[in-house]
């Protein structure tokens, strides 16, 4: 097993539903919040990325961002493409801190694109936390998800 420090082993899990308040803040579930608070206690910000393609809001710790998202940018070899992607990514990335009640403020300007109204679904997504509009379809899983689950074969 790799000699990884505790931050490198952060794994966000779970599925929660929350309601936005009038100032577009959402309470991060306690199970997920503790890891974000640990990052803040090290004087780190939390990165909130608005993923417009998948209509998701992704929350990363500094460690999570530099271990997962940043290497994708760094891997782009074409300098012009890298500059364009860096500009695009960082204009949709916001530094945040949880408030004293464990809430994070979301940027309302993205809500229409992401189909977010008053309620959001918060998911532990491994190296990040995902916030999105709740699924309208109550289907348990897609065929693609079922095929993937068969490969895992727990």
C-alpha positions as CSV (number, residue, x, y, z in Angstrom):
1,X,0.0,0.0,0.0
2,X,1.3,3.5,-0.8
3,X,2.6,5.6,2.0
4,X,-0.1,8.2,1.7
5,X,-0.9,10.9,4.3
6,X,-4.4,11.3,5.7
7,X,-5.4,14.1,3.3
8,X,-4.6,11.9,0.3
9,X,-7.0,9.3,1.5
10,X,-10.0,11.6,1.9
11,X,-13.1,9.9,0.5
12,X,-16.4,11.6,0.4
13,X,-19.4,9.3,0.4
14,X,-23.1,9.4,0.9
15,X,-26.3,10.9,-0.6
16,X,-28.2,13.8,1.0
17,X,-31.0,16.2,0.1
18,X,-30.9,19.8,1.3
19,X,-32.9,23.0,0.8
20,X,-31.2,26.3,-0.2
21,X,-31.9,29.2,2.1
22,X,-32.9,32.7,0.9
23,X,-29.3,33.7,0.4
24,X,-28.5,30.6,-1.7
25,X,-26.6,28.9,1.0
26,X,-26.8,25.2,1.6
27,X,-25.8,23.3,4.7
28,X,-23.2,20.7,4.0
29,X,-24.1,17.4,5.7
30,X,-22.1,16.8,8.9
31,X,-20.5,13.6,7.5
32,X,-19.0,15.5,4.6
33,X,-18.5,18.8,6.4
34,X,-15.9,17.5,8.9
35,X,-13.4,16.9,6.1
36,X,-14.0,20.4,4.7
37,X,-13.6,21.9,8.2
38,X,-10.3,20.1,8.6
39,X,-9.1,21.7,5.5
40,X,-10.2,25.1,6.7
41,X,-8.5,24.6,10.0
42,X,-5.2,24.4,8.0
43,X,-6.1,27.9,6.6
44,X,-7.1,26.4,3.3
45,X,-10.0,27.5,1.2
46,X,-12.5,25.1,-0.4
47,X,-12.7,25.2,-4.2
48,X,-16.2,25.2,-5.6
49,X,-16.3,24.4,-9.3
50,X,-19.4,24.9,-11.5
51,X,-19.3,22.0,-14.0
52,X,-21.5,23.3,-16.8
53,X,-21.4,20.2,-19.0
54,X,-22.6,17.8,-16.4
55,X,-24.7,20.4,-14.5
56,X,-22.9,19.7,-11.3
57,X,-21.3,21.8,-8.6
58,X,-18.1,20.2,-7.4
59,X,-16.5,21.0,-4.0
60,X,-12.8,20.2,-3.5
61,X,-10.4,20.6,-0.7
62,X,-7.1,22.1,-1.8
63,X,-5.6,18.6,-1.6
64,X,-8.4,17.2,-3.7
65,X,-8.1,19.9,-6.3
66,X,-4.3,19.4,-6.7
67,X,-4.5,15.7,-6.7
68,X,-7.4,15.3,-9.1
69,X,-8.5,18.3,-11.1
70,X,-5.2,20.3,-11.5
71,X,-3.3,17.3,-13.0
72,X,-5.8,17.2,-15.8
73,X,-5.0,20.8,-16.8
74,X,-1.2,20.1,-16.3
75,X,-1.4,17.2,-18.7
76,X,-2.4,19.3,-21.7
77,X,0.7,19.6,-23.8
78,X,-0.5,22.2,-26.4
79,X,0.3,25.6,-24.7
80,X,-2.5,27.5,-26.5
81,X,-5.1,24.8,-25.6
82,X,-3.8,24.8,-22.0
83,X,-4.1,28.6,-21.7
84,X,-7.7,28.4,-23.0
85,X,-8.7,25.6,-20.7
86,X,-7.0,27.2,-17.7
87,X,-8.9,30.4,-18.4
88,X,-12.2,28.6,-18.8
89,X,-11.8,26.4,-15.7
90,X,-10.7,29.1,-13.4
91,X,-13.5,31.5,-14.3
92,X,-15.9,28.9,-13.0
93,X,-13.9,28.1,-9.9
94,X,-14.6,30.0,-6.6
95,X,-12.7,30.0,-3.4
96,X,-15.0,29.6,-0.4
97,X,-15.1,28.9,3.3
98,X,-17.8,27.2,5.2
99,X,-19.6,29.7,7.5
100,X,-20.0,29.0,11.2
101,X,-23.1,27.0,10.6
102,X,-21.4,24.7,8.0
103,X,-23.1,26.3,5.0
104,X,-21.6,27.2,1.6
105,X,-22.9,30.0,-0.6
106,X,-23.7,29.0,-4.2
107,X,-23.6,31.3,-7.2
108,X,-27.2,31.8,-8.3
109,X,-26.2,32.8,-11.8
110,X,-25.6,29.1,-12.6
111,X,-28.9,27.8,-11.3
112,X,-30.9,28.0,-14.5
113,X,-28.2,26.1,-16.5
114,X,-28.0,23.4,-13.8
115,X,-31.8,23.2,-13.3
116,X,-31.4,24.0,-9.6
117,X,-34.5,25.4,-7.9
118,X,-34.9,25.2,-4.1
119,X,-33.7,21.7,-3.3
120,X,-30.4,20.1,-4.1
121,X,-28.9,16.7,-3.9
122,X,-25.5,16.4,-2.2
123,X,-23.4,13.4,-3.1
124,X,-20.1,12.2,-1.8
125,X,-18.1,11.7,-5.0
126,X,-14.9,10.2,-3.9
127,X,-12.4,13.0,-4.1
128,X,-15.0,15.7,-4.2
129,X,-18.6,16.6,-3.1
130,X,-21.2,17.0,-5.8
131,X,-24.2,19.3,-5.6
132,X,-26.9,19.0,-8.3
133,X,-30.6,19.3,-8.9
134,X,-32.4,16.2,-7.6
135,X,-33.1,13.5,-10.1
136,X,-36.5,13.7,-11.6
137,X,-36.4,10.1,-12.8
138,X,-36.7,7.6,-9.9
139,X,-35.0,4.8,-11.8
140,X,-32.7,2.8,-9.5
141,X,-29.9,2.8,-12.0
142,X,-29.2,3.0,-15.7
143,X,-28.1,0.0,-17.8
144,X,-24.6,1.5,-17.9
145,X,-24.5,1.8,-14.1
146,X,-25.7,-1.7,-13.7
147,X,-23.0,-3.0,-16.1
148,X,-20.4,-1.2,-14.1
149,X,-21.7,-2.5,-10.8
150,X,-21.4,-6.1,-12.3
151,X,-17.7,-5.4,-13.0
152,X,-17.1,-4.4,-9.4
153,X,-18.6,-7.6,-8.2
154,X,-18.6,-7.0,-4.4
